[in-house]
Amino acid sequence: MGGAVAVGRIGGVLVRVHWSVVVIAVLLAWSLSSQLFPTSYPEASTLAAWAAGTVAAVVFLLGVLAHELTHAVVARRNGVRVEGITLWLFGGVARLQDEAPDPGAELRIAGSGPLVSLLLGVGFGLAAGVLSAAGFDGLPVGALAWLAGINLLLAVFNILPGAPLDGGRLLRAALWKWRGDRLWATIAAARAGRGLGIVLIGLGLAELLALGSVAGLWLALIGWFILGAAFVEEQQARLTGSLAGVRAGDVMTPDPDTAPVGISVAEFVERYLLQRRHTTFLLTDATGRAIGLVTAGRVKALPRDRWAQTPISAVACPMSEVPVAAPEEPLFELLHRLDGPTGGRALVLDRGQPVGIISPLDITRAIERSAFSRPATTTRSPRTGAQDPLVPRR
């Protein structure tokens, strides 16, 4: 996600924070400190209200972090690789590198986050109740009560049945278990998410127009995000279905062109880029070891007047950032790793040796071929036997 900065690792999970989190933290602290707390506790000083509001906003964001970390930890325990988590405008995202192996794992991964939010809400509520019963009142109790409410709201909202929310994952797990068809379950959950997004947009706009509430605008924005994300998820699911059974080795361009590491960009263009039909080259050292990947796009990004004095290695994508795959790896498992500095390209390695390159054009051709090679089929419901409109034709 652009604009996100890595802040460290927790339990081995890389944590990134998007700049929009700062905006949310400031807005939350301002709303609590200048509106909610002064109205509810007029006897409190301005400094105390700001201190309570700031602490409550930070603790809430830490709760969101705990929610996403739990997803990541449970995913790893179920054999799913985790790239990291990112906190941003609409909460947090746990980026998983693999699909859940079965419906049970999907349920555990998806349900763990809302469960943590629920437990936090109950814990803060109990703490507020204990303080109140002990005779304490004022800002501390108010801040704990607010944290209890917001975490409970987060838990309830996240289990709404529609992708990309956790509730959409729970719905997919249930449908997957019922029908035994992960693709159909994914599309169904995505369509539910699109419906949920439309409903939230409608409710938000109605609240904004009828009451003039800014909260209505925020609800509509969340609905818009869910609608867009659900649409993308459905398209990705259909793409995955169209590539079922296709391996990386089936679509790669074999024997990638190579270029030596010790030349300038100008020499690379003259001797290699303009003399070959490919636009992607594997950069190698004197021993033939792969150093990086060079694309025409990365060369064009460098001003032409700097080509002569710039070594080609300076514009190459280092191997640490190049997506790699084995020839037998399913192509759809590679797709999510292609969003990076290589422009959608991946290197195919067989026993550590480069044997091919996969480009966006190779993937497009694979998708087009699949439309001709797969006969149209109809999947029938195990209960009614009727054709199910949610099942894509293959």
VOROLO-689155 format. One record per residue (C-alpha): residue in three letters; residue number from 0; x, y, z. Coordinates in pm, 1 decimal. Example, Ala and Ser with C-alpha at 12.3 -4.5 7.8 and 13.67 -1.06 7.14 Angstrom:
! VOROLO-689155
('ALA', 0, (1230.0, -450.0, 780.0))
('SER', 1, (1367.0, -106.0, 714.0))
***
This chain:
! VOROLO-689155
('MET', 0, (0.0, 0.0, 0.0))
('GLY', 1, (154.1, 328.6, -110.0))
('GLY', 2, (235.3, 574.8, 166.4))
('ALA', 3, (283.5, 306.3, 432.9))
('VAL', 4, (602.2, 303.2, 641.3))
('ALA', 5, (743.4, -4.4, 814.1))
('VAL', 6, (767.3, 57.6, 1189.3))
('GLY', 7, (899.7, -279.7, 1302.9))
('ARG', 8, (801.6, -638.7, 1369.2))
('ILE', 9, (579.5, -781.8, 1639.4))
('GLY', 10, (598.7, -1156.0, 1686.9))
('GLY', 11, (782.8, -1179.6, 1356.4))
('VAL', 12, (504.5, -996.2, 1169.5))
('LEU', 13, (605.0, -683.0, 978.4))
('VAL', 14, (391.4, -384.1, 1078.8))
('ARG', 15, (340.4, -88.5, 845.4))
('VAL', 16, (156.9, 234.4, 924.4))
('HIS', 17, (-5.4, 443.2, 652.1))
('TRP', 18, (4.1, 820.9, 684.5))
('SER', 19, (-377.7, 827.2, 705.0))
('VAL', 20, (-353.4, 667.8, 1051.9))
('VAL', 21, (-205.4, 994.6, 1179.5))
('VAL', 22, (-507.6, 1177.9, 1040.1))
('ILE', 23, (-748.2, 936.5, 1209.2))
('ALA', 24, (-560.0, 958.9, 1539.8))
('VAL', 25, (-570.1, 1339.6, 1533.8))
('LEU', 26, (-941.0, 1346.8, 1440.7))
('LEU', 27, (-1029.9, 1098.0, 1713.6))
('ALA', 28, (-828.4, 1283.5, 1977.4))
('TRP', 29, (-979.5, 1617.5, 1871.7))
('SER', 30, (-1336.2, 1480.8, 1868.9))
('LEU', 31, (-1301.6, 1324.9, 2213.5))
('SER', 32, (-1105.6, 1609.2, 2370.6))
('SER', 33, (-1301.0, 1905.3, 2238.3))
('GLN', 34, (-1652.9, 1763.8, 2206.8))
('LEU', 35, (-1745.2, 1436.8, 2379.6))
('PHE', 36, (-1547.7, 1461.8, 2703.3))
('PRO', 37, (-1605.1, 1835.5, 2771.4))
('THR', 38, (-1978.7, 1787.6, 2714.3))
('SER', 39, (-1999.1, 1479.1, 2937.7))
('TYR', 40, (-1759.2, 1606.0, 3205.8))
('PRO', 41, (-1774.8, 1986.8, 3210.8))
('GLU', 42, (-1591.3, 1996.2, 3543.9))
('ALA', 43, (-1275.1, 1852.5, 3386.3))
('SER', 44, (-1000.8, 2092.4, 3279.4))
('THR', 45, (-910.6, 2139.0, 2912.7))
('LEU', 46, (-571.3, 1978.7, 2972.2))
('ALA', 47, (-729.9, 1673.4, 3137.3))
('ALA', 48, (-982.5, 1636.8, 2854.4))
('TRP', 49, (-707.2, 1649.1, 2592.5))
('ALA', 50, (-494.5, 1402.5, 2786.2))
('ALA', 51, (-784.2, 1157.3, 2817.4))
('GLY', 52, (-885.2, 1200.4, 2453.8))
('THR', 53, (-532.9, 1150.0, 2324.3))
('VAL', 54, (-474.0, 839.9, 2538.3))
('ALA', 55, (-810.4, 691.7, 2438.4))
('ALA', 56, (-739.2, 748.1, 2066.0))
('VAL', 57, (-396.0, 584.5, 2091.8))
('VAL', 58, (-530.9, 287.4, 2290.9))
('PHE', 59, (-805.7, 238.0, 2033.6))
('LEU', 60, (-552.3, 223.5, 1750.6))
('LEU', 61, (-348.0, -24.4, 1953.5))
('GLY', 62, (-663.8, -232.6, 1977.6))
('VAL', 63, (-696.0, -226.0, 1598.1))
('LEU', 64, (-333.5, -339.0, 1579.8))
('ALA', 65, (-409.6, -625.5, 1819.6))
('HIS', 66, (-707.8, -721.4, 1601.0))
('GLU', 67, (-491.0, -747.7, 1289.0))
('LEU', 68, (-199.1, -913.5, 1467.4))
('THR', 69, (-431.9, -1185.7, 1586.1))
('HIS', 70, (-537.2, -1252.7, 1226.5))
('ALA', 71, (-169.7, -1280.9, 1130.2))
('VAL', 72, (-70.5, -1506.2, 1419.9))
('VAL', 73, (-364.2, -1743.3, 1371.5))
('ALA', 74, (-297.7, -1751.5, 996.8))
('ARG', 75, (63.5, -1856.5, 1054.5))
('ARG', 76, (-46.6, -2127.7, 1297.8))
('ASN', 77, (-273.6, -2262.4, 1024.2))
('GLY', 78, (6.8, -2281.7, 769.4))
('VAL', 79, (-67.2, -1955.1, 590.1))
('ARG', 80, (228.1, -1728.3, 516.4))
('VAL', 81, (188.5, -1368.1, 627.9))
('GLU', 82, (351.7, -1078.9, 445.2))
('GLY', 83, (262.5, -827.8, 718.2))
('ILE', 84, (-9.3, -596.3, 841.4))
('THR', 85, (-85.0, -235.7, 755.1))
('LEU', 86, (-281.1, 15.8, 959.3))
('TRP', 87, (-458.1, 275.9, 747.6))
('LEU', 88, (-761.4, 499.7, 707.7))
('PHE', 89, (-1028.4, 229.3, 742.3))
('GLY', 90, (-858.6, 28.9, 1016.4))
('GLY', 91, (-611.0, -244.5, 932.3))
('VAL', 92, (-526.6, -505.7, 671.7))
('ALA', 93, (-348.9, -836.1, 730.8))
('ARG', 94, (-176.0, -930.8, 405.4))
('LEU', 95, (-172.9, -1310.0, 366.4))
('GLN', 96, (40.9, -1476.7, 99.6))
('ASP', 97, (-166.1, -1795.0, 76.8))
('GLU', 98, (-526.8, -1903.0, 85.3))
('ALA', 99, (-657.2, -2083.4, 392.9))
('PRO', 100, (-611.6, -2459.9, 339.3))
('ASP', 101, (-966.2, -2550.6, 445.3))
('PRO', 102, (-1292.3, -2393.5, 571.8))
('GLY', 103, (-1197.0, -2455.3, 934.0))
('ALA', 104, (-874.3, -2260.2, 898.9))
('GLU', 105, (-1061.8, -1981.5, 719.3))
('LEU', 106, (-1309.5, -1961.6, 1006.1))
('ARG', 107, (-1036.5, -1950.5, 1269.7))
('ILE', 108, (-836.5, -1683.6, 1088.0))
('ALA', 109, (-1136.4, -1462.8, 1014.5))
('GLY', 110, (-1305.3, -1502.8, 1351.0))
('SER', 111, (-998.0, -1437.7, 1565.3))
('GLY', 112, (-984.6, -1063.2, 1497.0))
('PRO', 113, (-1345.9, -978.8, 1593.1))
('LEU', 114, (-1306.3, -1205.3, 1897.7))
('VAL', 115, (-1012.8, -995.5, 2019.1))
('SER', 116, (-1211.6, -673.6, 1965.1))
('LEU', 117, (-1502.6, -826.7, 2156.6))
('LEU', 118, (-1277.1, -926.7, 2447.2))
('LEU', 119, (-1121.3, -579.0, 2454.4))
('GLY', 120, (-1465.1, -421.6, 2460.8))
('VAL', 121, (-1579.2, -644.7, 2745.4))
('GLY', 122, (-1252.6, -585.5, 2934.0))
('PHE', 123, (-1274.2, -206.5, 2907.8))
('GLY', 124, (-1641.2, -221.7, 3004.5))
('LEU', 125, (-1565.0, -428.7, 3314.1))
('ALA', 126, (-1284.5, -189.0, 3410.7))
('ALA', 127, (-1520.5, 107.8, 3378.4))
('GLY', 128, (-1781.5, -73.1, 3587.1))
('VAL', 129, (-1533.1, -161.7, 3861.0))
('LEU', 130, (-1407.6, 197.3, 3884.8))
('SER', 131, (-1761.5, 330.8, 3892.5))
('ALA', 132, (-1863.5, 80.9, 4164.2))
('ALA', 133, (-1558.7, 184.4, 4365.8))
('GLY', 134, (-1680.8, 543.0, 4367.5))
('PHE', 135, (-1463.5, 680.7, 4090.6))
('ASP', 136, (-1618.4, 899.5, 3825.7))
('GLY', 137, (-1514.7, 1145.4, 3559.8))
('LEU', 138, (-1277.5, 1122.0, 3267.6))
('PRO', 139, (-1107.4, 787.1, 3346.8))
('VAL', 140, (-1440.4, 606.0, 3361.1))
('GLY', 141, (-1563.9, 794.3, 3054.3))
('ALA', 142, (-1255.0, 705.0, 2853.3))
('LEU', 143, (-1284.3, 336.7, 2949.4))
('ALA', 144, (-1654.2, 336.2, 2864.8))
('TRP', 145, (-1581.4, 490.1, 2523.2))
('LEU', 146, (-1310.6, 230.0, 2456.1))
('ALA', 147, (-1553.8, -44.6, 2552.4))
('GLY', 148, (-1820.0, 85.6, 2315.7))
('ILE', 149, (-1590.5, 148.1, 2019.8))
('ASN', 150, (-1430.1, -196.9, 2043.7))
('LEU', 151, (-1768.4, -368.1, 2069.2))
('LEU', 152, (-1883.7, -166.7, 1767.8))
('LEU', 153, (-1570.4, -270.5, 1580.2))
('ALA', 154, (-1635.3, -636.6, 1660.8))
('VAL', 155, (-1999.5, -620.4, 1549.0))
('PHE', 156, (-1925.4, -422.7, 1233.1))
('ASN', 157, (-1649.4, -661.7, 1127.4))
('ILE', 158, (-1876.2, -966.2, 1139.5))
('LEU', 159, (-2127.8, -816.6, 895.7))
('PRO', 160, (-2164.2, -1083.7, 623.3))
('GLY', 161, (-1982.3, -944.1, 324.8))
('ALA', 162, (-1629.0, -941.2, 183.4))
('PRO', 163, (-1381.2, -788.8, 251.3))
('LEU', 164, (-1495.4, -773.1, 616.2))
('ASP', 165, (-1417.5, -1057.7, 854.1))
('GLY', 166, (-1784.9, -1148.1, 836.6))
('GLY', 167, (-1741.9, -1202.0, 464.2))
('ARG', 168, (-1460.1, -1446.0, 537.1))
('LEU', 169, (-1681.7, -1624.7, 788.6))
('LEU', 170, (-1958.6, -1641.1, 529.0))
('ARG', 171, (-1712.2, -1780.6, 274.5))
('ALA', 172, (-1595.4, -2044.7, 522.4))
('ALA', 173, (-1954.8, -2155.2, 585.1))
('LEU', 174, (-2044.3, -2166.3, 215.6))
('TRP', 175, (-1718.0, -2339.9, 132.6))
('LYS', 176, (-1789.2, -2605.5, 397.2))
('TRP', 177, (-2144.9, -2647.4, 270.9))
('ARG', 178, (-2075.0, -2671.0, -101.7))
('GLY', 179, (-1712.1, -2780.4, -104.8))
('ASP', 180, (-1642.2, -2512.9, -368.4))
('ARG', 181, (-1406.3, -2235.5, -256.7))
('LEU', 182, (-1442.9, -2036.4, -578.4))
('TRP', 183, (-1821.5, -2030.3, -559.1))
('ALA', 184, (-1805.6, -1937.9, -189.3))
('THR', 185, (-1561.5, -1653.3, -260.8))
('ILE', 186, (-1782.4, -1507.2, -533.9))
('ALA', 187, (-2090.5, -1537.9, -314.1))
('ALA', 188, (-1918.1, -1358.2, -24.0))
('ALA', 189, (-1794.4, -1086.7, -260.3))
('ARG', 190, (-2144.1, -1030.9, -396.1))
('ALA', 191, (-2273.9, -1008.5, -40.9))
('GLY', 192, (-2006.6, -746.9, 21.9))
('ARG', 193, (-2120.7, -545.7, -278.2))
('GLY', 194, (-2475.4, -552.3, -145.0))
('LEU', 195, (-2358.0, -450.7, 200.5))
('GLY', 196, (-2156.9, -164.1, 53.6))
('ILE', 197, (-2461.7, -32.4, -133.4))
('VAL', 198, (-2673.4, -49.7, 183.7))
('LEU', 199, (-2411.7, 138.8, 387.9))
('ILE', 200, (-2378.1, 406.0, 120.7))
('GLY', 201, (-2755.9, 451.0, 118.9))
('LEU', 202, (-2779.5, 469.8, 498.4))
('GLY', 203, (-2487.6, 710.8, 517.4))
('LEU', 204, (-2627.6, 947.4, 255.0))
('ALA', 205, (-2970.9, 933.3, 417.1))
('GLU', 206, (-2818.3, 1026.2, 754.2))
('LEU', 207, (-2615.5, 1304.5, 597.0))
('LEU', 208, (-2909.9, 1456.7, 410.3))
('ALA', 209, (-3171.9, 1407.8, 681.8))
('LEU', 210, (-2967.0, 1497.5, 988.3))
('GLY', 211, (-2668.5, 1680.7, 843.0))
('SER', 212, (-2443.5, 1442.6, 1035.4))
('VAL', 213, (-2080.4, 1405.6, 933.2))
('ALA', 214, (-2102.6, 1048.8, 1064.2))
('GLY', 215, (-2331.3, 976.7, 770.3))
('LEU', 216, (-2061.4, 1085.5, 527.2))
('TRP', 217, (-1811.1, 858.6, 703.4))
('LEU', 218, (-2055.0, 565.2, 681.9))
('ALA', 219, (-2103.1, 629.5, 310.6))
('LEU', 220, (-1725.9, 636.0, 257.9))
('ILE', 221, (-1689.8, 303.2, 436.5))
('GLY', 222, (-1968.2, 160.7, 219.9))
('TRP', 223, (-1793.0, 289.4, -92.2))
('PHE', 224, (-1469.1, 121.7, 15.4))
('ILE', 225, (-1646.3, -209.7, 85.0))
('LEU', 226, (-1827.3, -192.7, -249.7))
('GLY', 227, (-1504.3, -135.4, -441.5))
('ALA', 228, (-1304.5, -395.1, -250.0))
('ALA', 229, (-1577.8, -656.4, -291.8))
('PHE', 230, (-1589.3, -593.8, -668.0))
('VAL', 231, (-1211.2, -637.5, -693.3))
('GLU', 232, (-1229.0, -955.4, -485.1))
('GLU', 233, (-1493.1, -1104.3, -712.3))
('GLN', 234, (-1286.8, -1025.9, -1021.7))
('GLN', 235, (-977.8, -1181.3, -862.9))
('ALA', 236, (-1176.0, -1492.2, -772.8))
('ARG', 237, (-1295.4, -1528.9, -1129.9))
('LEU', 238, (-939.2, -1481.6, -1252.8))
('THR', 239, (-818.8, -1749.1, -1012.4))
('GLY', 240, (-1088.3, -1984.9, -1137.3))
('SER', 241, (-993.9, -1927.6, -1498.6))
('LEU', 242, (-631.9, -2018.3, -1419.2))
('ALA', 243, (-707.5, -2334.2, -1222.7))
('GLY', 244, (-462.3, -2607.4, -1320.2))
('VAL', 245, (-226.5, -2366.2, -1497.9))
('ARG', 246, (131.9, -2374.9, -1366.4))
('ALA', 247, (401.2, -2110.3, -1381.0))
('GLY', 248, (607.7, -2329.9, -1613.2))
('ASP', 249, (314.0, -2353.8, -1856.1))
('VAL', 250, (304.6, -1980.9, -1930.5))
('MET', 251, (662.9, -1862.4, -1881.1))
('THR', 252, (882.7, -1736.1, -2161.4))
('PRO', 253, (1175.4, -1983.5, -2144.2))
('ASP', 254, (1546.0, -1903.5, -2151.6))
('PRO', 255, (1536.3, -1539.8, -2034.6))
('ASP', 256, (1762.9, -1291.9, -2208.4))
('THR', 257, (2059.2, -1188.9, -1996.3))
('ALA', 258, (2284.6, -885.0, -1974.7))
('PRO', 259, (2615.2, -841.5, -1785.8))
('VAL', 260, (2621.1, -634.5, -1470.7))
('GLY', 261, (2925.8, -424.3, -1559.0))
('ILE', 262, (2784.9, -210.3, -1841.0))
('SER', 263, (2621.9, 131.9, -1851.0))
('VAL', 264, (2256.2, 197.2, -1919.5))
('ALA', 265, (2345.7, 344.2, -2260.1))
('GLU', 266, (2540.6, 33.0, -2355.3))
('PHE', 267, (2258.2, -188.0, -2233.1))
('VAL', 268, (2009.6, -3.8, -2454.2))
('GLU', 269, (2231.3, -18.4, -2764.5))
('ARG', 270, (2362.7, -374.7, -2732.7))
('TYR', 271, (2069.1, -552.5, -2573.1))
('LEU', 272, (1739.1, -370.1, -2551.1))
('LEU', 273, (1736.4, -254.8, -2913.5))
('GLN', 274, (1878.3, -580.6, -3049.3))
('ARG', 275, (1637.0, -827.4, -2885.3))
('ARG', 276, (1262.6, -865.3, -2904.3))
('HIS', 277, (1213.8, -886.6, -2528.2))
('THR', 278, (1197.3, -589.6, -2290.7))
('THR', 279, (1297.8, -771.7, -1971.3))
('PHE', 280, (1650.9, -894.9, -1903.4))
('LEU', 281, (1811.5, -1094.1, -1627.6))
('LEU', 282, (2119.8, -912.3, -1501.0))
('THR', 283, (2406.5, -1154.7, -1427.3))
('ASP', 284, (2762.3, -1132.9, -1293.7))
('ALA', 285, (3076.4, -1293.5, -1442.2))
('THR', 286, (2986.9, -1633.0, -1293.9))
('GLY', 287, (2634.8, -1628.0, -1438.5))
('ARG', 288, (2470.8, -1565.6, -1102.2))
('ALA', 289, (2147.4, -1364.7, -1118.9))
('ILE', 290, (2190.3, -1012.7, -978.6))
('GLY', 291, (1859.8, -853.4, -1066.3))
('LEU', 292, (1593.8, -787.4, -1327.0))
('VAL', 293, (1602.1, -498.3, -1574.5))
('THR', 294, (1292.5, -380.9, -1761.4))
('ALA', 295, (1247.2, -121.3, -2032.7))
('GLY', 296, (1020.3, 68.4, -1797.5))
('ARG', 297, (1290.7, 106.8, -1534.8))
('VAL', 298, (1535.2, 228.6, -1799.5))
('LYS', 299, (1289.6, 485.4, -1935.4))
('ALA', 300, (1237.7, 621.3, -1584.0))
('LEU', 301, (1602.7, 736.6, -1587.1))
('PRO', 302, (1666.3, 1066.7, -1771.6))
('ARG', 303, (1839.9, 999.0, -2104.1))
('ASP', 304, (2126.3, 1236.7, -2031.5))
('ARG', 305, (2229.8, 1011.2, -1740.3))
('TRP', 306, (2238.1, 684.1, -1935.4))
('ALA', 307, (2606.4, 699.3, -2026.2))
('GLN', 308, (2738.5, 745.2, -1672.9))
('THR', 309, (2485.8, 526.1, -1487.7))
('PRO', 310, (2564.5, 152.6, -1444.0))
('ILE', 311, (2282.8, -79.2, -1542.7))
('SER', 312, (2287.1, -227.5, -1192.9))
('ALA', 313, (2161.9, 107.6, -1059.3))
('VAL', 314, (1828.3, 71.7, -1240.1))
('ALA', 315, (1790.3, -304.8, -1200.0))
('CYS', 316, (1543.8, -447.8, -951.8))
('PRO', 317, (1753.1, -649.4, -700.0))
('MET', 318, (1680.5, -1019.7, -666.3))
('SER', 319, (1552.6, -965.9, -312.6))
('GLU', 320, (1256.1, -778.4, -465.2))
('VAL', 321, (1198.5, -1002.9, -767.3))
('PRO', 322, (903.2, -1243.0, -734.2))
('VAL', 323, (1016.0, -1599.8, -799.5))
('ALA', 324, (826.1, -1920.2, -864.3))
('ALA', 325, (899.2, -2284.0, -929.1))
('PRO', 326, (781.8, -2426.5, -1265.4))
('GLU', 327, (520.9, -2645.7, -1093.6))
('GLU', 328, (373.7, -2366.1, -877.9))
('PRO', 329, (8.6, -2287.6, -960.8))
('LEU', 330, (-2.1, -1959.7, -1149.8))
('PHE', 331, (-284.6, -1813.8, -942.4))
('GLU', 332, (-68.7, -1842.6, -628.8))
('LEU', 333, (192.0, -1622.1, -795.0))
('LEU', 334, (-48.2, -1346.2, -900.0))
('HIS', 335, (-66.3, -1164.9, -566.1))
('ARG', 336, (314.8, -1139.3, -554.2))
('LEU', 337, (338.9, -954.0, -884.2))
('ASP', 338, (236.0, -615.6, -745.7))
('GLY', 339, (585.5, -476.4, -699.0))
('PRO', 340, (880.1, -297.8, -857.8))
('THR', 341, (920.7, -548.5, -1144.2))
('GLY', 342, (614.4, -426.3, -1331.3))
('GLY', 343, (420.6, -750.9, -1293.0))
('ARG', 344, (710.0, -979.0, -1391.8))
('ALA', 345, (841.0, -1286.0, -1211.2))
('LEU', 346, (1140.9, -1511.8, -1250.8))
('VAL', 347, (1091.2, -1888.0, -1271.9))
('LEU', 348, (1364.6, -2092.5, -1100.5))
('ASP', 349, (1425.7, -2465.0, -1132.1))
('ARG', 350, (1667.2, -2595.6, -866.4))
('GLY', 351, (1785.8, -2240.9, -816.3))
('GLN', 352, (1859.5, -2178.8, -1184.6))
('PRO', 353, (1657.8, -1928.2, -1392.2))
('VAL', 354, (1460.4, -2108.3, -1661.8))
('GLY', 355, (1201.6, -1849.7, -1760.9))
('ILE', 356, (1029.4, -1516.8, -1706.1))
('ILE', 357, (658.4, -1451.3, -1662.5))
('SER', 358, (529.2, -1117.4, -1786.5))
('PRO', 359, (181.7, -958.4, -1777.9))
('LEU', 360, (147.3, -1054.3, -2145.9))
('ASP', 361, (213.3, -1419.3, -2060.5))
('ILE', 362, (-62.7, -1409.5, -1798.8))
('THR', 363, (-303.7, -1238.4, -2038.3))
('ARG', 364, (-241.0, -1507.4, -2298.0))
('ALA', 365, (-301.8, -1777.8, -2035.7))
('ILE', 366, (-635.4, -1621.9, -1944.2))
('GLU', 367, (-738.2, -1593.6, -2308.7))
('ARG', 368, (-641.2, -1956.0, -2378.2))
('SER', 369, (-836.8, -2076.9, -2076.1))
('ALA', 370, (-1155.7, -1929.8, -2224.0))
('PHE', 371, (-1119.9, -2168.3, -2521.0))
('SER', 372, (-983.4, -2473.1, -2342.3))
('ARG', 373, (-1244.2, -2502.5, -2065.1))
('PRO', 374, (-1595.5, -2621.1, -2154.7))
('ALA', 375, (-1889.7, -2436.8, -2003.2))
('THR', 376, (-2032.0, -2631.1, -1708.0))
('THR', 377, (-2316.5, -2586.9, -1468.0))
('THR', 378, (-2276.7, -2664.5, -1100.3))
('ARG', 379, (-2594.2, -2778.4, -931.5))
('SER', 380, (-2697.6, -2720.6, -576.8))
('PRO', 381, (-2670.7, -3033.4, -361.8))
('ARG', 382, (-3005.8, -2951.6, -205.3))
('THR', 383, (-3228.2, -2838.9, -491.0))
('GLY', 384, (-3043.1, -2953.6, -802.9))
('ALA', 385, (-3120.9, -2618.6, -966.0))
('GLN', 386, (-2865.1, -2418.7, -1158.7))
('ASP', 387, (-2697.8, -2169.2, -927.0))
('PRO', 388, (-2643.3, -1825.5, -1085.5))
('LEU', 389, (-2346.7, -1759.2, -853.3))
('VAL', 390, (-2140.6, -2036.9, -1006.0))
('PRO', 391, (-1924.6, -1904.2, -1291.3))
('ARG', 392, (-1912.5, -2090.7, -1618.5))
('ARG', 393, (-1567.7, -2225.3, -1695.5))
***
